[in-house]
Amino acid sequence: MTGKAIKIVTENRKARHEYFIEETLEAGMVLTGTEAK
């Protein structure tokens, strides 16, 4: 991931306030074909 900026799309602030987050995960999808612009 060199040279790419990380953009946070959504975050659950209530979960971070009420619970201790031990681990964070990153997930994504790649659009190919006609659905990608």
C-alpha positions as CSV (number, residue, x, y, z in Angstrom):
1,M,0.0,0.0,0.0
2,T,2.8,2.4,-0.7
3,G,1.6,5.7,-2.0
4,K,-2.1,5.2,-1.3
5,A,-4.0,7.2,1.3
6,I,-6.4,5.4,3.6
7,K,-9.9,6.9,3.6
8,I,-12.3,5.9,6.4
9,V,-15.8,5.6,5.0
10,T,-17.7,4.8,8.3
11,E,-16.9,4.4,11.9
12,N,-19.0,3.2,14.8
13,R,-18.3,5.9,17.5
14,K,-20.8,4.4,20.0
15,A,-19.0,1.1,20.0
16,R,-15.7,2.8,20.6
17,H,-17.2,4.7,23.5
18,E,-18.9,1.8,25.2
19,Y,-16.4,-1.0,24.5
20,F,-12.6,-1.5,24.4
21,I,-11.6,-2.2,20.8
22,E,-8.8,-4.8,20.9
23,E,-8.4,-5.3,17.2
24,T,-9.4,-3.4,14.0
25,L,-9.9,-5.0,10.6
26,E,-9.8,-3.5,7.2
27,A,-12.1,-4.8,4.4
28,G,-12.9,-3.8,0.9
29,M,-14.1,-4.8,-2.5
30,V,-12.9,-4.3,-6.1
31,L,-15.5,-3.5,-8.7
32,T,-14.8,-4.8,-12.2
33,G,-16.7,-4.8,-15.4
34,T,-19.8,-2.7,-16.2
35,E,-20.5,-1.7,-12.5
36,A,-17.2,0.2,-12.2
37,K,-17.0,3.7,-13.6
